[in-house]
């Protein structure tokens, strides 16, 4: 006689399980319930320190160089941990990696609320970078697994826009929480929100089936494959070095150069991120339209990046020469718009030309880009601290812009078998 446990589960239980699994395996549901919330919150968490840096600088009585060390600690560990990020995603799967990364970075952010010295802040920022490092690689693998090639650039544009939207919302929100409560409570609130999001990501990791990565007939050992690895990565290093001004130094620049109050600083920073957001969205749609119209992958993706990086560098270099905020801010916003186009171009190249090696290409590109965000703003801030002006820092941006345009021009499309 069979035990009750031997009977199959009730039909309605099976139907519910199938519906739940189908829900979690729908590409657009995954985008809306997993990728976008995680990317949005990650951007808020990452930029919280940047926008609150002037207040924390005053609170702890540290110099521009010292607070820049705190900000850059995130980018250093984030960059270094891109190297094993692809391996981690392959071993654990993109879904499980997402969940564990969210828990780790949320605990690190919560710990920031209790930091009392520069050294402790640097440690917390470094741990935040480690926790967030696998996020973007896991997102790109998920996009490649779930979406067809004609939709990927638009989906990447949406994710990049979510990063910018997190910064748009996060700047005034962080200042509001900081002025209404304190900067410590602001970090505590963000860390708690991340732990709650971990619950959603954990449910996704348990229910979603992990599909295989589509294979691309062009391998990383065919002629010019390694050159694409370095040209795309080099271009992103240069792009993020230029964009690093907005990501790390813009609030400090506005506060220290034009002596704006924190409320105005927050809204100007938010405006720059909003411009980048809209630029990414429009650039992604335009790039996919060119591909559907019959343009080659190279012509649909690369020229957009050349125009974006070149134009963004030129306008930002001129903006930093302005002596008044009224003249500087419009030029900076135009520069931000161009840089958004460069972002979507480079990440579309990673998707289109990465194939089965997308995880490695993504990790390498992320490593170089975030290494640049760590090194370039730090070098700029210390040059300003030592020299007392922005001329050398401006020259660094021009050099990076020219080098990045050259690197993008060297990108070659895969050779198909």
NORMODA-V333502 format. One record per residue. N is the residue number from 1. RES is the residue in one small letter. PHI is phi in whole degrees, -180 to 180 (NA if undefined). OMEGA is omega in radians with two decimals (NA if undefined). D_FIRST is the distance of its C-alpha to the first C-alpha in Angstrom with 1 decimal. Layout:
BEGIN
n=N res=RES phi=PHI omega=OMEGA d_first=D_FIRST
n=N res=RES phi=PHI omega=OMEGA d_first=D_FIRST
END
This chain:
BEGIN
n=1 res=x phi=NA omega=-3.11 d_first=0.0
n=2 res=x phi=-75 omega=3.03 d_first=3.8
n=3 res=x phi=-76 omega=3.11 d_first=6.5
n=4 res=x phi=-56 omega=-3.11 d_first=9.4
n=5 res=x phi=-69 omega=-3.08 d_first=11.4
n=6 res=x phi=-79 omega=-3.13 d_first=9.8
n=7 res=x phi=-71 omega=3.12 d_first=11.3
n=8 res=x phi=-67 omega=3.13 d_first=14.9
n=9 res=x phi=-64 omega=3.14 d_first=17.7
n=10 res=x phi=-58 omega=-3.09 d_first=19.4
n=11 res=x phi=-60 omega=-3.10 d_first=22.1
n=12 res=x phi=-68 omega=3.07 d_first=24.9
n=13 res=x phi=-69 omega=3.10 d_first=24.0
n=14 res=x phi=-64 omega=3.14 d_first=24.2
n=15 res=x phi=-61 omega=-3.14 d_first=27.5
n=16 res=x phi=-64 omega=-3.13 d_first=28.9
n=17 res=x phi=-66 omega=3.13 d_first=28.2
n=18 res=x phi=-65 omega=3.12 d_first=29.8
n=19 res=x phi=-63 omega=-3.13 d_first=32.7
n=20 res=x phi=-64 omega=-3.14 d_first=33.2
n=21 res=x phi=-66 omega=3.10 d_first=33.2
n=22 res=x phi=-64 omega=3.11 d_first=35.5
n=23 res=x phi=-61 omega=-3.11 d_first=37.8
n=24 res=x phi=-76 omega=-3.14 d_first=38.2
n=25 res=x phi=-101 omega=3.06 d_first=38.8
n=26 res=x phi=-75 omega=-3.09 d_first=41.6
n=27 res=x phi=-55 omega=-3.05 d_first=44.9
n=28 res=x phi=-76 omega=3.03 d_first=46.9
n=29 res=x phi=-69 omega=3.09 d_first=44.3
n=30 res=x phi=-63 omega=3.11 d_first=44.3
n=31 res=x phi=-61 omega=-3.05 d_first=48.1
n=32 res=x phi=-77 omega=-3.03 d_first=48.3
n=33 res=x phi=-101 omega=-3.07 d_first=45.6
n=34 res=x phi=-119 omega=-3.00 d_first=45.8
n=35 res=x phi=-65 omega=-3.08 d_first=48.9
n=36 res=x phi=-67 omega=3.12 d_first=51.5
n=37 res=x phi=-61 omega=-3.12 d_first=50.6
n=38 res=x phi=-66 omega=-3.14 d_first=50.3
n=39 res=x phi=-66 omega=-3.14 d_first=53.6
n=40 res=x phi=-62 omega=-3.12 d_first=55.3
n=41 res=x phi=-68 omega=3.12 d_first=54.5
n=42 res=x phi=-60 omega=-3.14 d_first=55.3
n=43 res=x phi=-66 omega=3.10 d_first=58.7
n=44 res=x phi=-62 omega=-3.11 d_first=59.4
n=45 res=x phi=-63 omega=-3.09 d_first=58.3
n=46 res=x phi=-66 omega=-3.04 d_first=60.4
n=47 res=x phi=-89 omega=-3.10 d_first=63.6
n=48 res=x phi=-58 omega=-3.14 d_first=63.5
n=49 res=x phi=-64 omega=-3.09 d_first=65.5
n=50 res=x phi=-64 omega=-3.06 d_first=68.0
n=51 res=x phi=-74 omega=3.12 d_first=68.9
n=52 res=x phi=-93 omega=-3.08 d_first=69.1
n=53 res=x phi=-56 omega=3.13 d_first=71.0
n=54 res=x phi=-59 omega=3.13 d_first=74.5
n=55 res=x phi=-70 omega=3.11 d_first=73.4
n=56 res=x phi=-66 omega=3.08 d_first=71.6
n=57 res=x phi=-59 omega=3.10 d_first=74.7
n=58 res=x phi=-67 omega=-3.10 d_first=76.9
n=59 res=x phi=-64 omega=-3.09 d_first=74.4
n=60 res=x phi=-97 omega=3.12 d_first=74.3
n=61 res=x phi=65 omega=-3.11 d_first=77.9
n=62 res=x phi=-107 omega=-3.10 d_first=77.1
n=63 res=x phi=-85 omega=3.08 d_first=79.0
n=64 res=x phi=-60 omega=3.12 d_first=78.0
n=65 res=x phi=-64 omega=-3.12 d_first=77.2
n=66 res=x phi=-68 omega=3.13 d_first=74.9
n=67 res=x phi=-69 omega=3.05 d_first=72.9
n=68 res=x phi=-67 omega=3.05 d_first=72.7
n=69 res=x phi=-61 omega=3.11 d_first=71.2
n=70 res=x phi=-63 omega=-3.12 d_first=68.4
n=71 res=x phi=-64 omega=-3.07 d_first=67.8
n=72 res=x phi=-74 omega=3.13 d_first=67.8
n=73 res=x phi=-58 omega=3.09 d_first=65.4
n=74 res=x phi=-59 omega=-3.05 d_first=62.6
n=75 res=x phi=-66 omega=3.12 d_first=63.8
n=76 res=x phi=-63 omega=-3.11 d_first=64.2
n=77 res=x phi=-71 omega=3.09 d_first=60.7
n=78 res=x phi=-61 omega=-3.14 d_first=59.3
n=79 res=x phi=-67 omega=-3.09 d_first=61.3
n=80 res=x phi=-62 omega=-3.10 d_first=60.4
n=81 res=x phi=-80 omega=2.99 d_first=56.7
n=82 res=x phi=-67 omega=-3.09 d_first=56.8
n=83 res=x phi=-61 omega=3.09 d_first=57.0
n=84 res=x phi=-87 omega=-3.04 d_first=53.4
n=85 res=x phi=-61 omega=3.13 d_first=52.1
n=86 res=x phi=-62 omega=3.11 d_first=51.2
n=87 res=x phi=-63 omega=3.13 d_first=49.4
n=88 res=x phi=-61 omega=-3.14 d_first=47.4
n=89 res=x phi=-64 omega=3.12 d_first=46.4
n=90 res=x phi=-69 omega=-3.10 d_first=45.2
n=91 res=x phi=-76 omega=-3.06 d_first=43.2
n=92 res=x phi=-94 omega=-2.99 d_first=41.5
n=93 res=x phi=91 omega=-3.07 d_first=41.7
n=94 res=x phi=-62 omega=-3.07 d_first=44.1
n=95 res=x phi=-66 omega=-3.13 d_first=41.7
n=96 res=x phi=-68 omega=3.10 d_first=40.8
n=97 res=x phi=-62 omega=3.11 d_first=44.4
n=98 res=x phi=-55 omega=-3.06 d_first=45.5
n=99 res=x phi=-65 omega=-3.10 d_first=43.4
n=100 res=x phi=-67 omega=3.12 d_first=44.4
n=101 res=x phi=-64 omega=3.14 d_first=48.0
n=102 res=x phi=-62 omega=3.13 d_first=48.2
n=103 res=x phi=-63 omega=-3.10 d_first=47.0
n=104 res=x phi=-64 omega=-3.07 d_first=49.4
n=105 res=x phi=-70 omega=3.13 d_first=52.4
n=106 res=x phi=-69 omega=3.08 d_first=51.7
n=107 res=x phi=-65 omega=3.11 d_first=51.7
n=108 res=x phi=-63 omega=3.14 d_first=55.0
n=109 res=x phi=-68 omega=3.10 d_first=56.6
n=110 res=x phi=-61 omega=3.13 d_first=55.6
n=111 res=x phi=-67 omega=-3.14 d_first=57.2
n=112 res=x phi=-61 omega=-3.13 d_first=60.4
n=113 res=x phi=-63 omega=-3.08 d_first=61.0
n=114 res=x phi=-105 omega=3.14 d_first=61.6
n=115 res=x phi=-73 omega=-3.10 d_first=63.9
n=116 res=x phi=-122 omega=-3.13 d_first=67.5
n=117 res=x phi=-131 omega=3.09 d_first=69.3
n=118 res=x phi=-60 omega=-3.13 d_first=69.9
n=119 res=x phi=-62 omega=3.13 d_first=68.0
n=120 res=x phi=-68 omega=3.08 d_first=64.9
n=121 res=x phi=-63 omega=3.11 d_first=65.2
n=122 res=x phi=-61 omega=3.13 d_first=65.4
n=123 res=x phi=-62 omega=-3.14 d_first=62.3
n=124 res=x phi=-63 omega=3.11 d_first=60.3
n=125 res=x phi=-65 omega=3.12 d_first=61.6
n=126 res=x phi=-64 omega=3.11 d_first=60.7
n=127 res=x phi=-66 omega=3.07 d_first=57.1
n=128 res=x phi=-61 omega=3.11 d_first=56.9
n=129 res=x phi=-63 omega=3.10 d_first=58.1
n=130 res=x phi=-63 omega=-3.10 d_first=55.4
n=131 res=x phi=-67 omega=-3.08 d_first=52.7
n=132 res=x phi=-86 omega=-3.04 d_first=53.9
n=133 res=x phi=-57 omega=-3.09 d_first=54.7
n=134 res=x phi=-78 omega=-2.96 d_first=51.5
n=135 res=x phi=-59 omega=-3.02 d_first=51.4
n=136 res=x phi=-71 omega=3.08 d_first=53.7
n=137 res=x phi=-63 omega=3.09 d_first=52.3
n=138 res=x phi=-62 omega=3.12 d_first=48.8
n=139 res=x phi=-66 omega=-3.13 d_first=50.1
n=140 res=x phi=-65 omega=3.10 d_first=51.9
n=141 res=x phi=-64 omega=3.11 d_first=48.9
n=142 res=x phi=-62 omega=3.11 d_first=46.8
n=143 res=x phi=-62 omega=-3.13 d_first=49.6
n=144 res=x phi=-66 omega=3.13 d_first=49.7
n=145 res=x phi=-72 omega=-2.92 d_first=46.0
n=146 res=x phi=-102 omega=-3.00 d_first=45.7
n=147 res=x phi=-117 omega=3.07 d_first=49.0
n=148 res=x phi=-73 omega=-3.03 d_first=51.1
n=149 res=x phi=-64 omega=-3.10 d_first=54.5
n=150 res=x phi=-75 omega=3.12 d_first=56.5
n=151 res=x phi=-107 omega=-2.95 d_first=54.9
n=152 res=x phi=-64 omega=-3.12 d_first=54.9
n=153 res=x phi=-62 omega=3.11 d_first=58.5
n=154 res=x phi=-67 omega=3.13 d_first=58.1
n=155 res=x phi=-67 omega=3.08 d_first=54.9
n=156 res=x phi=-62 omega=3.11 d_first=56.6
n=157 res=x phi=-61 omega=3.11 d_first=59.6
n=158 res=x phi=-64 omega=3.13 d_first=57.3
n=159 res=x phi=-67 omega=3.08 d_first=55.9
n=160 res=x phi=-64 omega=3.09 d_first=59.4
n=161 res=x phi=-66 omega=3.09 d_first=60.5
n=162 res=x phi=-64 omega=3.05 d_first=57.8
n=163 res=x phi=-60 omega=3.14 d_first=59.3
n=164 res=x phi=-69 omega=3.13 d_first=62.7
n=165 res=x phi=-64 omega=3.07 d_first=61.4
n=166 res=x phi=-60 omega=3.10 d_first=59.9
n=167 res=x phi=-71 omega=3.11 d_first=63.4
n=168 res=x phi=-60 omega=-3.13 d_first=65.1
n=169 res=x phi=-75 omega=-3.04 d_first=63.0
n=170 res=x phi=-66 omega=-3.10 d_first=62.8
n=171 res=x phi=-62 omega=3.12 d_first=66.6
n=172 res=x phi=-68 omega=3.13 d_first=67.6
n=173 res=x phi=-65 omega=-3.14 d_first=64.3
n=174 res=x phi=-64 omega=3.11 d_first=64.8
n=175 res=x phi=-65 omega=3.11 d_first=68.5
n=176 res=x phi=-62 omega=3.13 d_first=67.6
n=177 res=x phi=-65 omega=-3.13 d_first=65.0
n=178 res=x phi=-66 omega=-3.11 d_first=67.4
n=179 res=x phi=-77 omega=3.14 d_first=70.4
n=180 res=x phi=-80 omega=-3.10 d_first=68.3
n=181 res=x phi=-116 omega=3.04 d_first=66.3
n=182 res=x phi=-172 omega=3.14 d_first=66.9
n=183 res=x phi=-68 omega=3.11 d_first=66.1
n=184 res=x phi=-68 omega=3.11 d_first=63.7
n=185 res=x phi=-66 omega=3.09 d_first=61.7
n=186 res=x phi=-61 omega=3.11 d_first=61.7
n=187 res=x phi=-64 omega=3.13 d_first=59.9
n=188 res=x phi=-64 omega=3.13 d_first=57.4
n=189 res=x phi=-65 omega=-3.14 d_first=56.5
n=190 res=x phi=-64 omega=3.12 d_first=56.0
n=191 res=x phi=-64 omega=3.11 d_first=53.8
n=192 res=x phi=-65 omega=3.10 d_first=51.6
n=193 res=x phi=-61 omega=3.11 d_first=51.3
n=194 res=x phi=-65 omega=3.11 d_first=50.2
n=195 res=x phi=-65 omega=3.07 d_first=47.4
n=196 res=x phi=-66 omega=3.10 d_first=46.2
n=197 res=x phi=-63 omega=3.11 d_first=46.3
n=198 res=x phi=-55 omega=3.12 d_first=44.2
n=199 res=x phi=-61 omega=3.11 d_first=41.3
n=200 res=x phi=-66 omega=-3.12 d_first=41.6
n=201 res=x phi=-66 omega=3.09 d_first=42.0
n=202 res=x phi=-66 omega=3.09 d_first=39.0
n=203 res=x phi=-62 omega=3.11 d_first=36.8
n=204 res=x phi=-62 omega=-3.09 d_first=38.4
n=205 res=x phi=-66 omega=-3.13 d_first=37.8
n=206 res=x phi=-84 omega=-3.03 d_first=34.0
n=207 res=x phi=-97 omega=-3.00 d_first=33.6
n=208 res=x phi=-77 omega=3.00 d_first=36.2
n=209 res=x phi=-79 omega=-3.09 d_first=35.6
n=210 res=x phi=-97 omega=3.14 d_first=38.4
n=211 res=x phi=-74 omega=3.10 d_first=40.1
n=212 res=x phi=-79 omega=3.11 d_first=42.4
n=213 res=x phi=-76 omega=3.09 d_first=46.1
n=214 res=x phi=-57 omega=-3.12 d_first=48.0
n=215 res=x phi=-89 omega=3.09 d_first=50.1
n=216 res=x phi=-107 omega=-3.07 d_first=53.9
n=217 res=x phi=-67 omega=3.06 d_first=55.7
n=218 res=x phi=-87 omega=-3.14 d_first=58.4
n=219 res=x phi=-97 omega=-3.11 d_first=57.6
n=220 res=x phi=-75 omega=3.12 d_first=59.2
n=221 res=x phi=-102 omega=3.12 d_first=61.0
n=222 res=x phi=-73 omega=-3.09 d_first=62.9
n=223 res=x phi=-54 omega=3.09 d_first=66.6
n=224 res=x phi=76 omega=-3.12 d_first=67.3
n=225 res=x phi=-65 omega=3.13 d_first=63.7
n=226 res=x phi=-68 omega=3.10 d_first=64.6
n=227 res=x phi=-66 omega=3.08 d_first=67.8
n=228 res=x phi=-67 omega=3.12 d_first=65.7
n=229 res=x phi=-57 omega=-3.09 d_first=63.7
n=230 res=x phi=-82 omega=-3.13 d_first=66.9
n=231 res=x phi=-71 omega=3.10 d_first=68.8
n=232 res=x phi=-67 omega=3.12 d_first=66.0
n=233 res=x phi=-63 omega=3.11 d_first=65.4
n=234 res=x phi=-65 omega=3.11 d_first=69.2
n=235 res=x phi=-63 omega=-3.14 d_first=69.7
n=236 res=x phi=-71 omega=3.05 d_first=67.0
n=237 res=x phi=-58 omega=-3.12 d_first=68.7
n=238 res=x phi=-69 omega=3.14 d_first=72.0
n=239 res=x phi=-60 omega=-3.09 d_first=70.5
n=240 res=x phi=-72 omega=3.02 d_first=68.7
n=241 res=x phi=-64 omega=3.10 d_first=71.8
n=242 res=x phi=-72 omega=-3.13 d_first=73.7
n=243 res=x phi=-68 omega=3.11 d_first=70.9
n=244 res=x phi=-58 omega=3.06 d_first=70.5
n=245 res=x phi=-59 omega=3.13 d_first=73.6
n=246 res=x phi=-72 omega=-3.05 d_first=71.7
n=247 res=x phi=-77 omega=-3.02 d_first=68.5
n=248 res=x phi=-125 omega=-2.96 d_first=70.2
n=249 res=x phi=-114 omega=-3.01 d_first=73.9
n=250 res=x phi=-57 omega=3.12 d_first=74.6
n=251 res=x phi=-61 omega=3.13 d_first=74.2
n=252 res=x phi=-65 omega=3.13 d_first=76.3
n=253 res=x phi=-63 omega=-3.13 d_first=78.9
n=254 res=x phi=-64 omega=-3.10 d_first=79.3
n=255 res=x phi=-69 omega=-3.03 d_first=79.4
n=256 res=x phi=-83 omega=-3.09 d_first=81.8
n=257 res=x phi=-88 omega=-3.06 d_first=84.0
n=258 res=x phi=-108 omega=3.05 d_first=84.4
n=259 res=x phi=56 omega=3.10 d_first=83.6
n=260 res=x phi=-79 omega=3.06 d_first=81.2
n=261 res=x phi=-75 omega=-3.01 d_first=79.2
n=262 res=x phi=-64 omega=3.11 d_first=75.4
n=263 res=x phi=-64 omega=3.12 d_first=74.6
n=264 res=x phi=-66 omega=3.10 d_first=76.7
n=265 res=x phi=-58 omega=-3.11 d_first=75.3
n=266 res=x phi=-60 omega=-3.10 d_first=71.7
n=267 res=x phi=-72 omega=3.09 d_first=72.6
n=268 res=x phi=-68 omega=3.08 d_first=74.5
n=269 res=x phi=-64 omega=3.11 d_first=71.7
n=270 res=x phi=-60 omega=3.12 d_first=69.3
n=271 res=x phi=-62 omega=3.14 d_first=71.6
n=272 res=x phi=-64 omega=3.12 d_first=71.6
n=273 res=x phi=-70 omega=3.10 d_first=67.8
n=274 res=x phi=-65 omega=3.10 d_first=67.7
n=275 res=x phi=-63 omega=3.10 d_first=70.1
n=276 res=x phi=-62 omega=3.12 d_first=68.0
n=277 res=x phi=-58 omega=-3.11 d_first=64.9
n=278 res=x phi=-63 omega=3.13 d_first=66.6
n=279 res=x phi=-64 omega=3.12 d_first=68.1
n=280 res=x phi=-64 omega=-3.14 d_first=64.7
n=281 res=x phi=-62 omega=-3.13 d_first=63.2
n=282 res=x phi=-65 omega=3.13 d_first=66.2
n=283 res=x phi=-64 omega=3.12 d_first=66.4
n=284 res=x phi=-65 omega=3.11 d_first=62.8
n=285 res=x phi=-64 omega=-3.13 d_first=63.1
n=286 res=x phi=-63 omega=-3.13 d_first=66.5
n=287 res=x phi=-65 omega=3.10 d_first=65.2
n=288 res=x phi=-67 omega=3.09 d_first=62.2
n=289 res=x phi=-63 omega=3.10 d_first=64.7
n=290 res=x phi=-64 omega=3.13 d_first=66.9
n=291 res=x phi=-67 omega=3.12 d_first=64.0
n=292 res=x phi=-69 omega=3.14 d_first=63.0
n=293 res=x phi=-78 omega=3.08 d_first=66.7
n=294 res=x phi=108 omega=3.08 d_first=66.8
n=295 res=x phi=-69 omega=3.08 d_first=68.1
n=296 res=x phi=-68 omega=3.10 d_first=66.9
n=297 res=x phi=-57 omega=-3.11 d_first=64.6
n=298 res=x phi=-64 omega=-3.08 d_first=67.6
n=299 res=x phi=-70 omega=3.14 d_first=69.9
n=300 res=x phi=-81 omega=-3.02 d_first=67.2
n=301 res=x phi=-111 omega=-2.90 d_first=66.4
n=302 res=x phi=-73 omega=-3.10 d_first=69.2
n=303 res=x phi=-57 omega=3.09 d_first=72.4
n=304 res=x phi=-61 omega=3.13 d_first=70.9
n=305 res=x phi=-70 omega=3.11 d_first=70.3
n=306 res=x phi=-62 omega=3.12 d_first=73.8
n=307 res=x phi=-64 omega=-3.11 d_first=75.3
n=308 res=x phi=-66 omega=-3.11 d_first=73.1
n=309 res=x phi=-69 omega=3.13 d_first=73.8
n=310 res=x phi=-65 omega=3.14 d_first=77.5
n=311 res=x phi=-67 omega=3.14 d_first=78.1
n=312 res=x phi=-63 omega=3.12 d_first=76.2
n=313 res=x phi=-64 omega=-3.09 d_first=78.1
n=314 res=x phi=-62 omega=-3.09 d_first=81.5
n=315 res=x phi=-69 omega=3.14 d_first=81.0
n=316 res=x phi=-69 omega=3.12 d_first=79.6
n=317 res=x phi=-61 omega=3.11 d_first=82.5
n=318 res=x phi=-69 omega=-3.12 d_first=85.0
n=319 res=x phi=-60 omega=-3.10 d_first=83.3
n=320 res=x phi=-72 omega=3.07 d_first=83.6
n=321 res=x phi=-86 omega=-3.07 d_first=87.3
n=322 res=x phi=-75 omega=-3.11 d_first=87.8
n=323 res=x phi=-96 omega=3.13 d_first=89.4
n=324 res=x phi=-126 omega=3.12 d_first=88.2
n=325 res=x phi=-65 omega=-3.14 d_first=84.7
n=326 res=x phi=-62 omega=3.12 d_first=85.7
n=327 res=x phi=-83 omega=-3.04 d_first=86.4
n=328 res=x phi=-73 omega=-2.98 d_first=83.6
n=329 res=x phi=-63 omega=3.11 d_first=80.6
n=330 res=x phi=-61 omega=3.12 d_first=80.9
n=331 res=x phi=-65 omega=3.12 d_first=81.3
n=332 res=x phi=-65 omega=3.13 d_first=78.2
n=333 res=x phi=-68 omega=3.07 d_first=76.1
n=334 res=x phi=-64 omega=3.09 d_first=77.2
n=335 res=x phi=-60 omega=3.13 d_first=76.4
n=336 res=x phi=-61 omega=3.13 d_first=72.9
n=337 res=x phi=-63 omega=3.12 d_first=72.4
n=338 res=x phi=-64 omega=-3.10 d_first=73.3
n=339 res=x phi=-65 omega=3.06 d_first=71.1
n=340 res=x phi=-61 omega=3.08 d_first=68.1
n=341 res=x phi=-64 omega=3.11 d_first=68.8
n=342 res=x phi=-63 omega=3.13 d_first=68.9
n=343 res=x phi=-60 omega=-3.07 d_first=65.4
n=344 res=x phi=-66 omega=3.11 d_first=63.6
n=345 res=x phi=-63 omega=-3.07 d_first=65.5
n=346 res=x phi=-67 omega=-3.12 d_first=64.5
n=347 res=x phi=-73 omega=3.00 d_first=60.8
n=348 res=x phi=-67 omega=3.07 d_first=60.7
n=349 res=x phi=-63 omega=3.10 d_first=62.2
n=350 res=x phi=-60 omega=-3.13 d_first=59.5
n=351 res=x phi=-66 omega=-3.03 d_first=56.8
n=352 res=x phi=-72 omega=-3.01 d_first=58.7
n=353 res=x phi=-103 omega=-3.08 d_first=59.9
n=354 res=x phi=-81 omega=-3.13 d_first=57.1
n=355 res=x phi=59 omega=3.14 d_first=54.4
n=356 res=x phi=-68 omega=3.14 d_first=51.6
n=357 res=x phi=-100 omega=-3.11 d_first=53.8
n=358 res=x phi=-57 omega=-3.13 d_first=54.0
n=359 res=x phi=-61 omega=-3.14 d_first=52.4
n=360 res=x phi=-68 omega=-3.14 d_first=55.2
n=361 res=x phi=-64 omega=3.12 d_first=57.9
n=362 res=x phi=-63 omega=-3.13 d_first=56.8
n=363 res=x phi=-63 omega=-3.14 d_first=56.6
n=364 res=x phi=-64 omega=-3.13 d_first=60.1
n=365 res=x phi=-65 omega=3.09 d_first=61.6
n=366 res=x phi=-62 omega=3.13 d_first=60.2
n=367 res=x phi=-59 omega=-3.10 d_first=61.4
n=368 res=x phi=-67 omega=-3.13 d_first=65.0
n=369 res=x phi=-63 omega=-3.10 d_first=65.1
n=370 res=x phi=-78 omega=2.97 d_first=64.0
n=371 res=x phi=-62 omega=3.11 d_first=66.2
n=372 res=x phi=-66 omega=3.11 d_first=69.0
n=373 res=x phi=-63 omega=3.10 d_first=68.1
n=374 res=x phi=-77 omega=-2.98 d_first=68.3
n=375 res=x phi=-82 omega=-2.99 d_first=71.5
n=376 res=x phi=-67 omega=3.09 d_first=73.7
n=377 res=x phi=-61 omega=3.11 d_first=73.7
n=378 res=x phi=-65 omega=3.10 d_first=74.2
n=379 res=x phi=-64 omega=3.12 d_first=77.1
n=380 res=x phi=-64 omega=-3.09 d_first=78.5
n=381 res=x phi=-66 omega=3.13 d_first=78.3
n=382 res=x phi=-71 omega=3.06 d_first=80.0
n=383 res=x phi=-66 omega=3.09 d_first=82.7
n=384 res=x phi=-68 omega=3.13 d_first=83.5
n=385 res=x phi=-61 omega=-3.07 d_first=83.4
n=386 res=x phi=-82 omega=-3.05 d_first=85.9
n=387 res=x phi=-96 omega=3.11 d_first=88.1
n=388 res=x phi=84 omega=3.08 d_first=88.0
n=389 res=x phi=-148 omega=-3.02 d_first=87.5
n=390 res=x phi=-104 omega=-3.04 d_first=85.0
n=391 res=x phi=-66 omega=3.13 d_first=87.0
n=392 res=x phi=-65 omega=3.10 d_first=85.2
n=393 res=x phi=-61 omega=3.10 d_first=81.8
n=394 res=x phi=-63 omega=3.11 d_first=82.9
n=395 res=x phi=-63 omega=3.08 d_first=83.9
n=396 res=x phi=-60 omega=-3.13 d_first=80.4
n=397 res=x phi=-64 omega=-3.14 d_first=78.9
n=398 res=x phi=-63 omega=3.12 d_first=81.3
n=399 res=x phi=-60 omega=-3.14 d_first=80.6
n=400 res=x phi=-63 omega=3.13 d_first=76.8
n=401 res=x phi=-61 omega=3.13 d_first=77.2
n=402 res=x phi=-65 omega=3.13 d_first=79.3
n=403 res=x phi=-65 omega=3.14 d_first=77.1
n=404 res=x phi=-67 omega=3.08 d_first=74.0
n=405 res=x phi=-61 omega=3.10 d_first=75.6
n=406 res=x phi=-63 omega=3.13 d_first=76.5
n=407 res=x phi=-65 omega=3.12 d_first=73.0
n=408 res=x phi=-64 omega=3.13 d_first=71.5
n=409 res=x phi=-64 omega=-3.13 d_first=74.1
n=410 res=x phi=-89 omega=3.13 d_first=72.9
n=411 res=x phi=-66 omega=3.12 d_first=69.2
n=412 res=x phi=-122 omega=3.13 d_first=68.4
n=413 res=x phi=-69 omega=-3.14 d_first=65.6
n=414 res=x phi=-63 omega=3.02 d_first=63.0
n=415 res=x phi=-90 omega=-3.09 d_first=63.9
n=416 res=x phi=-86 omega=3.11 d_first=61.4
n=417 res=x phi=-75 omega=NA d_first=60.3
END
